[in-house]
Amino acid sequence: MSLSSKIQNDFQNIINLFNLSLNKITISTTKILIFIGIIVFFCVIIQLQYDNAVLSQYIGKKEEETQIEKFTNKQQDIKPVNISITYAIPNDSKNVFANDKEKSSSHNYLQLMNELNIMARSLTNETLYDFYQNCFQDITPLEQKYTTKSVQVLLNNLNSQNKTSYVTYLKHWIEKSKLAKSISALEGNMPHTHDNYIIFPSEWYRNPNESTLIHELTHIHQRFKTNEFDILYESFGFEYYNKGVHTIKGLEQAVDMSRHNPDGYDLNWIWMPRKYYKLSDNRSYFFITAKYPSIENPSLTNVEYVAYPLERDNQGVYYKLTSEQPIPISKLDIFQKHFGITNNHYHPNEIAAQYAEYYLEDSLANKNDIEKTKRKSSGYSSYLLWMNKHLGYPDIFDRKR
């Protein structure tokens, strides 16, 4: 109940009490004075409640302003990197999720969403588009100020480590992006991207996490420079299956039960560890995904990360091995050994974004501590080689899917 509604209810109770009293008591001067005193008493109580609520709101806002002011003062001796960040307004969600293929590639995301994934979002076919077109909130001026300052501090810290090329890279993609604040029901309240929008839940703006920002920036990079990441994924051992994984015999149900992720809804990737390791044929190819445990009451936050062993004939056609059950990724030792990560590992887009977080951590580490943070896996070594080449030679990627 809002503050104004409560005050209205309190006054209505006083009026009801007054009417009741008129019907039940004999009017006399003394009784009238007593009743007036009661009314005055209730008015004073209501006014005190109102003043207390206003004071609490004022104190809360002042505490938030003080927190940001302390943060700003702490960094005032650092010359900030000049950066322009665009913040989305609620009405932008109507444009992002416009019901028009020409206006928004995100429309394909909604168009391709199957019934199970719509159910997992507690939506229906009738409510899907309206929900997504009204899913942004206002980012307050204070939140914008705090976020901008946090980004500047991050870039300054990287500059202090002589990571100027990396700063240029991050600044480029931040300025290509727009930051939005989502309602809590959107995509399970998880950060994600659509088009060039990075969509964070409201709590992120109270404590901007730099690793999460870099993770989502990587997804923006993936959207607009797909060919650059194709090269990286090949080095990971992934192959893009142009025929579509939904055409693989025996894999149809697994594809249908896969969670739709706006940062990696193209599932047509096959992982081939035989590129690096000697393996038996039935452990040479895998379809890896995040799937719902069942079709009953699906939830975005309740999925299983699994790998389906596949076989391939001489014509390059894949088949699901009927004798093989899906393997939890956590128990697929060769996958764990190769990539060295335990989360964000069910799609090459997510693996690359997780490695981007590691890269940031390594870039911010003091030289004396770098060996402590350096990852040893083959997958991350491939990412380091790719990222360092990318920062040094941004125009070397020219292959397209």
N, C-alpha and C positions, 0 to 999 in steps of 0.2 A: 504494500500500500504506500502511495506517495505521501509526502509531508502535507501537501495541500488537502488531500483526501482525508487524512486523519484529523486535521483541524476542522474541516467541514463536519465530520462525524461528531466531534466533541461539541461543537455548537448546537448540532441537531439534538444531541442528548440533553443539553441544557434547556432547549426549547420544550422538549417532551416533558422534562421534569417540571418546568414552569406550568405547563398546561395541566399536568396531573395534580399539581399542588392547588391550582385554582378550583379544581373539582372537589377536593377532599378537605380543605381547611376553611375555617371561618375567617374572613378577612378582618384584620385588626392592624393598627399601626405597628405594634410590636412585631407581629408575624411578618408584615411586609418588610420591615427593616431587616429581620433575620434572613428572609428569603433573598433580599437584595445583597446581603452580606455573602450568602452562599454563591450567588451568581458572580460577584466580584472575585471570590476565592477561586472558582473554576476558571475565570478569565485569566487570573494571575498564573495559575498552573499551566494553562495552554500557552500563554506567552513565554513562560520559562522553557517549556518543551521546544517551542519554535526557536527561541534564542539559542538553546543548546544545540539543536540540529544545525543551525546556520554556523555556529561557532565550530562545530566538529568538521563541517565541510571546509571552512576557512583554514582550520589548522591542518587538515589533510593536504590541501592544495599548497599551503606554505611549506609543509614538510617536503613535498615533492619538489617545489621550486628550490628549497635549500639544498636538497640532495644534488640536483643538477648544477646549482651554483658552486657547490663544493667541488664537483667534478670539473667544472669549467675552470675554476681558479687553480686547481691542481695542475692543469695542463696549460695555463696561460703563458708559461715560459717557453712553450714549444711553438714554433712557427707552423701554423696549420697548413696542410696541403689544400690547395684550392680545388674544391670539388662541388659539383652541382648534382643534388639528389632530387629526383622527382617523386612526390608523394601522391598516391592515388586518392580520389574522393569516392564516396559510395556509388555515385552514378556511373563510375567507370566500369563497374561490373556488368552493366547492361551492354557496354560496347565489347568487353572481353568475351562475353558469352552470347553474343548476338546470334540469333537464329538465322544465320546467313553464312554460308561457306566462304564467300568472298571477303567477308569482314573479319572473320576470326578463325584461325586454325583450331582454336579450342573447341569450336563447334563440332569438329570431327571427334574430339574426345567424348563429348556428350552423345553424339550420334552413334558411336560405336559401343557405348556402354550397354552391357547386357542386363537382363532382368535381375540376375543374382547380385550384380554390383550396384544396381539401383536400390535393391532391398537393403544391402549392406549400409547404405547411406540414409536409411529410413525414409526413402522417397518413393514416388510412383512415376510412371510415364507422364502422368498429367501434371505433376508438381516439379519435375526435374528442372526444366528450363527456367521457370519462375524463381525457384530457389537459388540457382546459380547466378541469375541476373540481379539478385538482391543480396549478395553475400559479402559485400565490403562494408566496413565501418569507417567513420572519420578518424584520422590520425591527428591528435591534438597538436597545437603549435609547440607545446612543451615536449611532447614525444618526438616531434620532428627535430627540435633543437638538440635534444639529447642524442638521438640517433645520428644526426649529422656530425656532432662532436665526437661520438664514439668511432665513427668511420675515419674521421681525420686523425684521431689518436692512433688507430691501427696503422694507417698509411705512414704516419710519422715514425712509428716504431720500426716499420720495415725499412724506411729510409735510413734510420740510424744503424741498421745492419747492412747497409749498402746494397739493398735489394731494389734498386731503382727500376729495373726492367719489370720486376714483379709488381711494383707500385703502378707503373704505367698500364700494365695488363688489368689489374683490379679496377683502377680508375676508369678505364675504357668501358668495362662491362657494367660497372655500377651506374655510369652515366647513360648507358644504353637501356638500363632497366628502370622500372617504376616500382616503388615499394607500396604495398597495400596491406591493410589490416582486415582480417577475416572475422566473420561471426564464428562462434565456437563450434557450430555444427558442421562447418565446411571441412571436408576431407579428414574427418576425425580430429580436427583441431591441430593437424600436423602442418608444418611449413611445406610449401610446394610452389610450383611456378605454372603460369599459363601465358602463352605468348611471351611478351617481355616484362610481365608482371611477376615480382617475387611477393608471395602472399604469406605473411607471418600472422600467427595468432596474437591476440592483444597482449599477452604476457611478455612476448618477445620485446615489445617496445618499452617495457619497464626495465628490462635488463638485456640490451642488445648483445647477443652472443656472436662473436666474430667468426667462430667455426661454422655455425649454422648459416651465416651470411655467405661465406665462401662456398659452402656446399651448394646453396641455391644459385649462386652466381654461376657455378659450373653447369648447372642445368640450363641456364639461359644461354651460355656459350654453346652447349650441345644443341639447342634448338636452332641456332642461327648459323652454326658452322659444323653441320653434321659430318661432312667429309673429313674434317680434321680428326674427329673422334673415331671414325671408321678405321683409320690407321692405327690408333691406339688400341682399339678392341681386337684388331688382328694380332697385334703383338701380345695381347692377353691370351690368345688362343681361341677367340670367338670367330664364328663364321656367320654372316648374315644369310638367312635362308629365304631367298626371293619368292619361293613357291608358297611360303606362309606355313607356320608351324601348325595351323589348324588343319592343314591338308595331310599331316603325318598320320598314317593309319595307327589307330590305337591311342592316339594322344588327344583326341577331340574333347573328352570330358575334362582332362587336365587343363586344357586351354580355357574352356568355358568357366572353370572354377578358379581361374587365376584372378587375383585382385587387380583391378585397374588402377594404375598409378599415373597421374598426369605428367610425372617426370620420366616415365619410361613405359608408356602404354604400347609401344611397338615390341611385341614379344618374339619377333622372328630371329632369335639368336640361338645358335648351337655352340656349346663349349666343347673343344676338341683337345683334351690334355695329351693325346698321343703326339701332338706336335712337339711336346717337350719330354714325354716319358714313354717308356716301353710298357704297353698295356695289352691285356687280352681284348679281343674285339668287342666283348659286351661291356667293357668299361672305357671305351674310346670316345664316345659321343654322349652328350647330356643336354637335355632341355631343363633349364633351371628357372624356378618361378616361386612366387609367394601365392599359395592357394588357400581357399577357405576349407576348413576341416570337413564341412558338410554343407548341404544346400538349405539346412534348417537354421533359421535365425543367423544369417551371416553378419559379421561385424568387421569393419575395417581394421580394428586393432587386434583381431583374433585370426591369425593366419599361420600356416606352416611353410617354412622355407625348405623346399625339396628339390631334388635332382632326379629326372627320369632318364635312365639309361636307354640309349637308342642304338640301332644298327643302321648301316648304310650299304646299299647295293652298288654294283659297278657303275650304274648310271647316276649315282649321287642322290638317290631317293632314300629318305629316312623312314624307319619303321620303329615303333615302340616295341621293346622286347616284352612279350607277354609273360615270360617267366620271371621277370624282374619287377620288384616293387619299388616305388619311389624311395629314394634315400634322403633322410634329413641332411641338409647341408652341413650341419654341425658334426655329422658322422662320416662325411665324405672326406677322408683324410687327404687325398690328393688335392682337393680343392682348397682345403684349409692350408695345406703346405704351400701351395702356389700363390695364394692371395694374402694369407696372413691376417684376415679380418674375420670378425665374428658377427658383424651386423652390416646392414646396407650392402648385401652381397648377392642379391637375387636377380640382378640385372646389370649389364655392363655400365649403364648410365649411373647407377648407384655406386658401383665399385669405384668408378672414376671420381665421383663426387666425394666419396669417403677418402680416397687418396689425396684429393685436393685439400681436405682438412689436415691430413698428415703433413702435406707440403707446407701449409701455412705454419703449423707448429714447428717444423724444422727450420723454416725461414726466420722465425722469431727467436729461436734458441740461441743462447750465447755460444760462441765458438768452442768454449771449454766443455759445453754440455751436449754438443751435436752428436757425439757418438752414443750418448745415452738415449737419444730420441730417434736415431736413424733406424729405419725398418730394413729387414734383411730379405724379405720375400722377393721371389722372381717377379710377381705382379707389380709390386711397388717400384722395383728397379726399372721395369719397363715404363712405368709412369714418369719416373724421374728423368729418364732419357728423353721421353716425348715432351715433357713440360719444359725442360731446359732448352731443347731445340726450338720449341715453340716460342719461348721468350726471346731467344736470340735471333731466330730466323722465321718471323711470322708469316712469310709468303711461300714457304716450301711445300705447303699442302695443296695439292691440286687434283687429287683423285676424288671421284664422286661415286656414290653407291649406284 
